[in-house]
C-alpha cells in the first residue's frame, strides 16, 4: 500500500481463487466463515520450482522505513518487512487474494446477526522472543489501532468495531467490542454488519504484537513471523534472520534477509544484473524500462502484472485555493491521461474512476472529467482566478513520479496554474502529506489493502481518516459519502450500487483526480526460486528460496 501509495510495487490481478471479494460476501452474509476450506499459507518446500533451502536473500531500497510499527507502517520498505516479521489472524495465499488462516486456526465463525466474529488461535504459536501468542495479545494489538496516541492511519476501518470510537476518548484496557474468552479464543463485535471486515483483519496493520510492546515496535519490531529482527542501521541496512521456531514447518526457506538502504533504483538494477542483488525494493526505473523488457537474457526474470492500484492527484480541501470546489473542478478538466501514460511507458490504463478493476466498486463507465482546457479556464475565472495562481505539488523523488511531475506541471500551466515541484524522499512525503495545512497538492497512488472499494473510500477519503498521520491527504470529509459507503458494507447484495453512488458523490467534489490504473513490470534475480508476487503484499519473501 497501499500505497498511499506507500507501497512501491503494484500487484497482479488474480481473482480466480475461492475467496475473492464477490465470492466471499455471500459466505459472510450467511455467517459461514467457519465452513471455508482451510489450507496453511506458504509454498511447499518441495515446490516444483528448482530451488534449495538456505542462503541469505539480498534486497535494496532507496529509502529507510519510516517505522517498523505494524499498526502505523505504510511505506514500501516497512511494508515488505511486515510480511516477514509478523503474522496476522488471516493472510493471503502467495499468488492471489484467497484468504487463509494464519495465526487463527480457522476462518471466523460469524453470528446470525452478522455482528460477532469468533476467532480461535492456532495452538503453539510463539513470538520471536519465545513467549506464546495469546488472545490477549490480539486484543491489545487491535485496541492499539483505536488509540489516538498510536496515530494509526487505518483507524477508520476499525471504527466498525463496537467501542473503538469510545476507546479513543479514554484508551484504557481493551476496546469494549473485543472480548478475550480464553488464551486461544476471542470475539469481535461490530457496530453494524460489515462484509469487508474479515479483510480488515488480514491487513498488515492487524499484525499481532505482544501485549505492552507498542512503544518498542517502531525501532525494535517483535512479532511471530517467519523472520526475526536483528538490526537496523539508518541509511545503511536492515538485517533479518530465520525464525527457527516458526509454526509453519519448513518455512521460511531462507536463512535470512539482508536489506541495503539508500540505494537508488538505477543502482539497484545494475546490481541485480551483475548478480549482486536478488530483488529490487523500488520500481524499475522508467528510463530503463525498454532496455530491460527487450533484453532476452532477462526474459525469464521478468514479471508483468496488472495492479489493484490507482494513481491520482490529491487537492487539499482545507487549503486555499483548493478549498474552492470550482478550482478543484478546473484541475479535473486539465488532465490529459494519455500523455501521462506515455511518460511511464504505458504502464497502466486511463482511470475511469477511483476504484480500479478487480476491486469491488469498479465501474467501467467513466466517472472522471475528460480533457477540456477551455472549460478549465472558465471555471478558474468563475472562481476568481482568471490569471491563475501558483501552488506546490508534492511527490516522491524517484521514477515514475519525476516523469509524471513534469507532464502535470505542463498540463496545469496550460490553464494558468504554475506548479512548484516538491519531489522528496518517500518517508518525507508521507509525513508531509499527512500534516494538516502542509501539502496543497500531492501526486501519489494506492494499492488495495484488500479487494473491496471500502479500502479506497475509507482510508483515503473518509472523515475518520482526515486526521494528522492519516492517509486522507485532501482532508476531505463528507458524512453523506461515509454513510453511503457504510450502507454498502451493511448490505452485501447491494454493495455495488452503494459504492457507485458514493463514487459519483465524491467525484462531484473532486478531492482527488484519478489519473490511471497501474500495471507493473518487475525484474528479479536469476538466483531467486519460488518467485511469486501477491496482489496485496507484492513480494512474498518468506516463500522464496535461492537456487543452487
C-alpha positions in Angstrom: 0.0 0.0 0.0 -1.2 0.7 -0.2 0.5 3.0 -1.5 -0.6 5.7 -0.3 0.8 4.7 -2.1 3.1 3.8 0.1 3.9 0.7 -1.4 6.0 0.8 -4.5 5.0 -2.5 -6.1 1.7 -2.7 -7.9 0.0 -6.0 -7.8 -1.3 -8.7 -10.1 -5.0 -9.1 -10.8 -5.5 -12.7 -9.8 -9.1 -13.2 -8.7 -9.8 -16.8 -9.6 -9.3 -18.3 -6.2 -12.0 -19.4 -3.9 -12.3 -16.4 -1.6 -12.4 -13.1 -3.5 -14.4 -10.1 -2.9 -17.6 -11.2 -4.6 -17.3 -14.8 -3.7 -16.6 -14.1 0.0 -19.6 -11.8 0.5 -22.4 -14.4 0.3 -20.5 -16.6 2.8 -20.1 -13.7 5.2 -23.7 -12.7 4.8 -24.8 -16.2 5.9 -22.2 -16.4 8.7 -20.5 -19.3 7.1 -16.9 -18.3 7.8 -16.1 -21.5 9.7 -17.2 -23.6 6.7 -14.4 -22.5 4.5 -11.7 -24.9 3.4 -8.5 -24.4 5.5 -5.1 -24.5 3.8 -1.9 -23.4 5.6 -0.3 -20.4 4.0 3.0 -21.0 2.2 4.8 -22.5 -0.7 5.7 -26.1 -0.2 9.4 -26.8 0.4 9.0 -29.4 -2.3 7.9 -26.9 -4.9 8.3 -27.8 -8.5 10.5 -24.8 -9.0 14.2 -25.6 -9.0 15.2 -24.2 -5.6 17.1 -25.1 -2.4 16.7 -24.1 1.2 19.1 -21.8 2.9 21.1 -18.8 1.9 20.6 -15.1 2.6 18.5 -13.1 0.2 19.7 -9.6 -0.7 17.3 -6.7 -1.4 17.8 -2.9 -1.6 15.6 0.1 -1.0 16.1 3.8 -1.8 14.6 4.9 1.5 14.7 3.9 5.1 11.5 2.7 6.7 9.6 5.5 8.4 8.8 2.9 11.2 8.6 -0.8 11.8 5.5 -0.4 13.9 2.9 -2.6 12.0 -0.1 -0.6 13.3 1.5 2.5 11.7 3.5 1.3 8.7 2.6 2.3 5.2 5.8 2.9 3.3 7.4 0.5 0.9 10.3 -0.5 3.0 8.4 -1.3 6.2 5.7 -3.0 4.1 7.9 -5.8 3.0 9.3 -6.2 6.5 5.7 -6.5 7.9 5.2 -9.6 5.8 8.4 -11.2 7.1 8.4 -10.2 10.8 4.7 -10.6 11.7 1.6 -12.8 11.5 -2.0 -11.8 11.2 -5.1 -13.8 12.0 -5.7 -14.2 8.3 -3.5 -13.7 5.3 -3.5 -14.1 1.5 -2.3 -17.1 -0.5 1.1 -16.4 -2.1 -0.2 -15.6 -5.5 -3.7 -14.4 -5.1 -6.5 -12.9 -2.9 -7.6 -16.2 -1.4 -7.9 -15.5 2.4 -6.4 -18.3 4.6 -6.0 -18.7 8.3 -2.5 -17.7 9.6 -2.5 -17.1 13.4 -6.1 -18.3 13.5 -6.6 -22.0 13.2 -9.7 -21.5 11.0 -11.8 -18.8 9.4 -14.0 -16.9 11.9 -17.4 -18.1 12.9 -19.9 -15.3 12.3 -23.1 -14.9 14.3 -26.6 -15.0 12.7 -27.0 -11.2 13.0 -23.6 -10.8 11.3 -22.2 -8.7 14.2 -20.0 -11.1 16.2 -16.9 -12.8 14.9 -15.5 -15.7 17.0 -11.8 -16.4 16.4 -9.8 -19.4 17.6 -6.0 -19.1 17.6 -3.5 -21.7 16.3 -2.0 -23.7 19.1 1.7 -23.5 19.9 2.5 -20.2 18.2 5.3 -18.1 19.7 6.7 -14.7 19.3 10.3 -14.3 18.3 11.3 -14.0 22.0 9.8 -17.4 22.8 6.6 -16.1 24.5 3.3 -17.7 23.4 0.9 -15.8 21.2 -2.4 -15.4 23.1 -5.8 -13.9 22.5 -4.8 -11.1 24.9 -2.1 -10.1 22.5 -4.6 -9.9 19.7 -7.0 -7.8 21.7 -4.1 -5.5 22.7 -3.0 -5.2 19.1 -6.4 -4.3 17.8 -7.2 -1.9 20.6 -4.0 -0.1 20.0 -5.2 0.8 16.5 -8.1 2.6 18.1 -5.8 4.6 20.5 -5.2 8.1 19.1 -1.6 8.0 20.6 -0.7 5.3 18.1 -1.6 7.5 15.1 -2.6 4.5 13.1 -3.6 5.6 9.5 -6.2 2.8 9.4 -8.3 3.6 12.4 -11.3 4.4 10.1 -11.5 0.6 9.3 -11.6 -0.3 12.9 -14.3 2.2 13.8 -16.5 -0.7 12.6 -15.7 -2.4 15.9 -18.1 -1.7 18.8 -16.4 0.6 21.3 -13.5 1.7 19.1 -14.5 5.4 18.9 -15.3 5.4 22.6 -11.9 3.9 23.4 -10.3 6.7 21.5 -11.6 9.1 24.2 -10.3 7.0 27.1 -7.8 4.4 25.8 -7.6 2.2 28.9 -7.8 -1.5 28.8 -9.4 -3.1 25.7 -12.0 -1.9 23.2 -15.4 -3.0 24.6 -16.3 -4.9 21.4 -13.2 -7.1 21.7 -13.6 -9.8 24.3 -11.0 -12.4 25.3 -12.7 -15.7 26.1 -9.6 -17.8 26.7 -5.9 -17.9 25.9 -6.8 -19.1 22.4 -10.2 -17.5 21.7 -11.7 -14.0 21.4 -14.8 -12.4 19.9 -15.1 -9.2 18.0 -18.4 -7.4 17.9 -19.2 -4.8 15.2 -21.4 -1.8 15.2 -23.2 -2.9 12.1 -22.8 -5.8 9.6 -19.6 -5.2 7.6 -19.0 -7.6 4.7 -15.4 -6.5 4.3 -14.3 -6.9 8.0 -12.6 -10.2 7.5 -10.3 -8.4 5.1 -9.6 -5.8 7.7 -8.3 -8.5 10.0 -5.9 -9.5 7.3 -4.5 -6.1 6.7 -0.8 -5.6 7.5 -1.8 -3.2 10.3 -3.5 -6.1 12.1 -0.2 -7.8 12.5 -0.1 -9.2 16.0 2.4 -7.9 18.6 2.9 -8.9 22.3 0.9 -7.1 24.9 2.6 -4.0 26.1 5.3 -3.8 23.3 3.8 -1.0 21.3 6.4 1.6 22.3 9.3 -0.6 21.1 7.9 -1.6 17.7 9.0 1.5 15.7 12.7 0.6 16.1 12.8 -2.9 17.6 10.0 -4.9 16.0 8.9 -8.1 17.7 6.4 -10.4 16.1 5.7 -14.1 15.4 6.6 -14.1 11.7 8.9 -16.3 9.7 11.9 -14.0 10.3 13.3 -12.3 13.4 14.7 -8.7 13.5 18.4 -8.5 14.1 19.4 -4.8 13.4 18.6 -1.6 11.7 21.3 0.9 10.8 19.7 4.0 9.3 20.8 4.8 5.8 22.7 1.5 5.6 20.9 -1.7 6.4 18.2 -3.9 7.9 19.2 -7.5 8.9 16.7 -10.3 9.5 17.4 -13.9 10.4 15.3 -17.0 10.1 12.8 -17.7 13.0 13.8 -21.3 13.6 10.7 -21.9 15.8 8.2 -20.6 13.3 4.9 -22.6 13.4 4.8 -23.3 9.7 7.2 -26.3 9.4 9.7 -25.9 6.6 9.4 -22.1 6.5 11.0 -19.8 5.8 13.2 -21.4 3.1 15.9 -18.7 3.6 18.3 -18.4 6.4 18.0 -14.6 6.4 17.5 -11.4 4.5 19.9 -8.5 4.2 18.4 -5.2 3.1 20.6 -2.4 1.8 19.2 1.2 2.3 19.9 4.4 0.4 20.4 2.7 -2.9 18.8 4.4 -6.0 16.6 2.3 -8.3 19.1 2.8 -11.1 21.9 1.3 -8.9 19.6 -1.5 -7.7 19.0 -2.5 -11.3 22.7 -2.6 -12.1 23.5 -4.6 -9.0 20.7 -7.1 -9.9 22.0 -7.5 -13.4 25.5 -8.2 -12.1 24.2 -10.8 -9.7 25.0 -8.8 -6.6 21.3 -8.2 -5.7 18.3 -10.6 -5.7 15.4 -8.2 -5.5 14.8 -4.5 -6.2 12.9 -2.8 -3.4 11.9 0.0 -5.7 10.1 0.1 -9.0 12.0 -0.5 -12.2 13.4 2.9 -13.3 11.2 4.3 -16.1 14.3 5.2 -18.1 15.5 1.6 -18.1 12.1 0.0 -18.9 12.5 -0.6 -22.6 16.1 -1.9 -22.3 15.1 -4.3 -19.6 12.0 -5.8 -21.3 13.8 -6.1 -24.6 16.8 -7.9 -23.0 16.5 -11.5 -24.0 18.9 -12.5 -21.2 16.4 -11.2 -18.6 13.2 -12.7 -20.2 12.9 -15.5 -17.6 13.3 -12.9 -14.8 10.6 -10.5 -15.8 7.1 -10.5 -14.3 4.3 -8.4 -15.9 1.3 -7.7 -13.7 -1.9 -5.8 -13.7 -2.3 -3.9 -10.5 -5.1 -3.4 -8.0 -4.0 0.3 -7.9 -4.9 3.8 -8.8 -2.5 6.7 -9.4 -4.1 10.1 -8.6 -3.7 13.7 -7.5 -5.0 15.0 -4.2 -6.3 18.5 -3.7 -6.3 19.7 -0.1 -9.9 20.8 0.6 -8.7 22.7 3.7 -6.1 24.9 1.9 -6.5 27.8 -0.4 -7.3 27.8 -3.3 -8.4 24.2 -3.3 -11.0 24.8 -0.6 -12.9 26.3 -3.6 -14.8 23.4 -5.4 -14.6 25.3 -8.7 -10.8 25.3 -8.5 -10.7 21.6 -7.9 -13.1 21.0 -10.8 -11.0 23.1 -13.1 -8.0 20.9 -12.3 -10.0 17.8 -13.2 -10.6 19.2 -16.7 -6.9 20.0 -17.2 -5.5 16.4 -17.2 -4.6 14.5 -20.4 -4.3 10.9 -19.1 -2.9 9.5 -22.4 0.0 11.9 -22.1 0.7 10.8 -18.6 0.7 7.1 -19.6 3.2 7.8 -22.4 5.5 9.3 -19.8 5.5 5.9 -17.9 5.8 3.6 -21.0 2.1 2.9 -20.9 2.3 1.0 -17.7 -1.4 1.4 -17.0 -4.8 2.3 -18.4 -6.6 5.7 -18.2 -8.7 5.8 -14.9 -12.4 5.8 -15.3 -12.9 6.4 -11.6 -11.2 6.0 -8.3 -11.7 2.2 -7.8 -9.5 0.0 -10.1 -10.5 -3.2 -11.9 -10.6 -6.3 -9.8 -11.8 -4.4 -6.7 -15.5 -4.4 -5.7 -16.9 -1.0 -6.7 -15.1 -0.7 -10.0 -17.3 0.8 -12.7 -16.4 0.6 -16.4 -18.4 3.7 -17.3 -16.2 6.7 -16.9 -17.0 9.0 -14.0 -14.0 11.3 -14.5 -13.9 14.6 -16.4 -12.1 14.5 -19.7 -9.6 17.0 -21.0 -11.2 20.4 -21.7 -8.8 23.3 -21.4 -11.4 25.9 -22.2 -13.8 24.7 -19.5 -11.0 24.5 -17.0 -10.0 28.2 -17.7 -13.7 29.2 -17.5 -14.0 27.5 -14.1 -10.9 29.2 -12.8 -12.2 32.6 -13.9 -15.5 31.9 -12.2 -13.6 31.0 -9.0 -11.8 34.4 -9.1 -8.5 33.1 -10.6 -8.7 34.3 -14.2 -5.0 34.9 -14.2 -4.3 31.6 -12.5 -2.2 31.1 -9.3 1.0 29.4 -8.0 1.0 26.3 -5.8 3.1 23.4 -4.7 2.9 19.7 -5.8 4.5 17.1 -3.6 5.7 13.8 -5.0 8.4 11.2 -4.5 11.9 12.0 -5.8 12.1 8.7 -7.9 10.7 7.5 -11.2 7.9 7.3 -12.3 6.9 10.3 -10.1 9.6 12.6 -11.5 8.4 11.8 -15.0 4.8 12.5 -14.2 5.7 15.7 -12.3 6.9 17.4 -15.4 3.9 16.4 -17.5 1.4 17.5 -14.9 3.3 20.8 -14.5 3.0 21.4 -18.2 -0.7 20.5 -18.3 -1.7 22.8 -15.4 0.4 25.6 -16.9 -1.9 25.4 -19.9 -4.8 26.7 -17.7 -2.7 29.2 -15.8 -1.7 27.2 -12.8 2.1 27.4 -12.0 3.3 24.4 -10.2 6.4 24.3 -8.0 7.5 20.6 -7.8 8.5 19.4 -4.3 10.0 16.0 -5.1 11.1 14.4 -1.8 12.1 11.1 -0.2 9.3 8.6 0.3 9.2 8.9 4.1 9.4 12.7 4.0 6.5 12.7 1.5 4.2 10.6 3.8 5.0 12.8 6.8 4.3 16.0 4.9 1.1 14.8 3.1 -0.4 13.6 6.4 0.2 17.0 8.1 -2.7 19.4 8.0 -2.0 22.6 6.0 1.2 21.3 4.6 0.6 20.0 1.1 -1.9 21.8 -1.3 -1.4 19.0 -3.9 0.2 15.6 -3.9 0.8 13.0 -6.6 0.5 9.6 -5.2 -1.1 6.1 -5.6 -2.9 3.5 -3.7 -2.7 -0.3 -3.9 -5.6 -2.2 -2.5 -5.1 -3.4 1.1 -7.9 -5.8 0.2 -10.1 -6.2 -2.9 -13.0 -4.0 -1.8 -13.8 -0.4 -2.6 -14.3 0.5 1.1 -10.5 0.2 1.4 -10.1 3.2 -1.0 -13.1 5.1 0.2 -12.5 4.8 4.0 -8.7 5.0 4.2 -8.3 7.8 1.6 -11.5 9.9 1.8 -13.3 9.0 5.0 -13.9 11.6 7.7 -12.2 9.3 10.3 -9.0 9.3 8.2 -8.9 13.1 7.8 -6.6 13.4 10.7 -2.9 14.1 11.3 -1.0 11.0 10.3 -3.8 9.6 8.2 -4.0 8.8 4.5 -6.7 11.3 3.7 -4.3 13.8 2.1 -7.1 16.1 0.7 -8.6 16.1 4.3 -11.9 15.5 2.7 -15.0 14.9 4.9 -18.5 14.3 3.6 -20.8 12.5 6.0 -23.2 11.5 3.3 -20.4 9.9 1.4 -19.3 8.0 4.5 -22.9 6.9 5.3 -23.3 5.6 1.7 -20.1 3.5 1.9 -21.2 2.1 5.3 -24.6 1.2 3.8 -22.9 -0.8 1.2 -20.9 -2.7 3.8 -24.0 -3.5 5.7 -25.9 -4.7 2.6 -23.7 -7.1 0.7 -26.2 -7.9 -2.0 -26.4 -4.2 -2.9 -22.8 -3.2 -2.3 -22.0 -2.4 -6.0 -24.9 0.1 -6.2 -24.0 1.8 -3.0 -20.3 2.1 -3.9 -21.2 3.6 -7.4 -23.4 6.1 -5.7 -20.6 7.0 -3.2 -18.1 7.3 -6.1 -20.3 9.7 -8.0 -20.9 11.8 -4.9 -17.1 12.0 -4.2 -16.2 12.7 -7.9 -18.5 15.7 -7.9 -16.5 17.2 -5.1 -13.1 16.4 -6.8 -10.9 16.0 -3.7 -8.9 13.5 -5.8 -8.2 13.4 -9.6 -7.9 9.8 -10.7 -5.1 9.5 -13.4 -4.6 5.9 -14.3 -4.9 2.3 -13.1 -1.5 0.8 -12.7 0.3 -2.0 -14.3 3.8 -3.1 -13.2 6.9 -4.8 -14.5 9.2 -6.5 -12.1 12.7 -7.9 -12.7 14.1 -10.3 -10.1 17.5 -12.0 -9.7 18.2 -15.2 -11.6 19.0 -16.9 -8.3 15.5 -16.5 -6.8 13.4 -19.6 -6.6 9.6 -19.9 -5.9 9.2 -16.3 -7.1 5.6 -15.1 -6.9 4.0 -11.7 -6.2 0.8 -11.2 -4.2 -1.8 -8.7 -5.3 -1.9 -7.2 -1.8 1.7 -7.7 -0.4 3.8 -7.5 -3.6 6.8 -9.6 -2.7 6.3 -12.8 -0.6 9.9 -13.1 0.6 9.0 -15.7 3.3 8.1 -18.1 0.5 11.2 -17.5 -1.6 14.4 -19.6 -1.9 17.8 -19.3 -3.5 18.8 -21.7 -6.3 21.8 -23.8 -6.3 
